Amino acid sequence: MAQSMNNTSKTEKTANRPVQTIRYGSVRAAVWRNMVDNGNASKPMYNVTFSRSYKDGDIWKDSSSFAGDDLLLLAKVADEAHTWICRHRANSDEMGA
């Protein structure tokens, strides 16, 4: 029984990953895809989360707070995330999804 719970746990962890990650230095954009029921068909919807990595002693941590020097990097990852989403929306439309 414990083994099947571990398999479920692994499946859930695998399914809960971004479809794309864009990184410049310590600044990262993670693109997430959610399927939205749109009547007779499902359609992908994309959301983006932003984070900044930093080291606290020997431990790496993430923050959603950005310093002034991070803002251009944040803009770059946001721009690339937008481009990635637009390309994937166009591909989905071409495939009839």
Phi, psi and omega per residue, in radians:
M1 nan -0.719 -3.135
A2 -1.102 -0.583 -3.126
Q3 -1.159 -0.726 3.140
S4 -1.160 -0.582 3.089
M5 -1.163 -0.667 3.089
N6 -1.121 -0.702 3.115
N7 -1.120 -0.721 3.095
T8 -1.093 -0.747 3.137
S9 -1.057 -0.773 3.130
K10 -1.125 -0.724 3.128
T11 -1.095 -0.766 3.136
E12 -1.110 -0.724 3.130
K13 -1.134 -0.716 3.141
T14 -1.150 -0.697 -3.106
A15 -1.245 -0.368 -3.078
N16 -1.748 0.966 3.120
R17 -2.184 2.635 3.091
P18 -1.164 2.638 3.108
V19 -1.422 -0.312 3.111
Q20 -2.690 2.451 3.055
T21 -2.213 2.287 3.136
I22 -2.122 2.290 -3.044
R23 -2.378 2.345 2.956
Y24 -2.223 1.936 -3.105
G25 1.013 -2.170 -3.088
S26 -1.596 -0.026 -3.085
V27 -1.746 2.326 -3.044
R28 -2.343 2.463 2.967
A29 -1.999 2.289 3.073
A30 -1.994 2.159 -3.139
V31 -1.706 2.217 -3.106
W32 -1.990 2.415 3.095
R33 -1.927 2.284 3.046
N34 -2.162 2.365 3.098
M35 -1.545 2.241 -3.114
V36 -1.938 2.263 3.100
D37 -1.273 2.093 -3.086
N38 -2.088 1.116 -3.111
G39 1.325 -1.918 -3.094
N40 -1.488 -0.159 -3.075
A41 -2.407 2.796 3.031
S42 -1.742 2.547 -3.120
K43 -2.298 2.393 3.118
P44 -1.311 2.441 3.032
M45 -2.138 2.371 -3.085
Y46 -1.948 2.402 3.040
N47 -2.223 2.716 -3.105
V48 -2.250 2.365 2.998
T49 -2.011 2.577 -3.113
F50 -2.092 2.497 3.098
S51 -2.611 2.850 3.087
R52 -2.238 2.253 3.124
S53 -1.564 2.513 3.047
Y54 -2.625 2.795 -3.102
K55 -1.857 2.210 3.082
D56 -1.949 1.661 -3.022
G57 1.246 -2.091 3.110
D58 -1.739 0.044 -3.029
I59 -1.894 2.257 3.051
W60 -1.442 2.371 3.122
K61 -2.298 2.883 3.089
D62 -2.059 2.597 3.102
S63 -2.396 2.674 3.032
S64 -1.792 0.245 3.111
S65 -1.812 2.400 -3.059
F66 -2.184 2.417 3.074
A67 -1.434 2.902 3.123
G68 -0.966 -0.681 3.141
D69 -1.208 -0.278 3.138
D70 -1.514 -0.244 -2.950
L71 -1.135 -0.666 3.093
L72 -1.173 -0.664 3.076
L73 -1.145 -0.677 3.089
L74 -1.072 -0.748 3.111
A75 -1.098 -0.700 3.139
K76 -1.137 -0.785 3.138
V77 -1.202 -0.586 3.092
A78 -1.142 -0.743 3.126
D79 -1.098 -0.795 3.136
E80 -1.160 -0.644 3.092
A81 -1.114 -0.735 3.108
H82 -1.066 -0.795 3.115
T83 -1.068 -0.763 -3.139
W84 -1.075 -0.782 -3.137
I85 -1.115 -0.774 3.136
C86 -1.048 -0.741 3.109
R87 -1.107 -0.734 -3.117
H88 -1.278 -0.560 3.030
R89 -1.124 -0.765 3.134
A90 -1.078 -0.752 3.110
N91 -1.115 -0.678 3.126
S92 -1.149 -0.703 3.128
D93 -1.140 -0.663 3.131
E94 -1.170 -0.591 -3.105
M95 -1.500 -0.055 3.115
G96 1.433 0.311 -3.141
A97 -1.537 nan nan
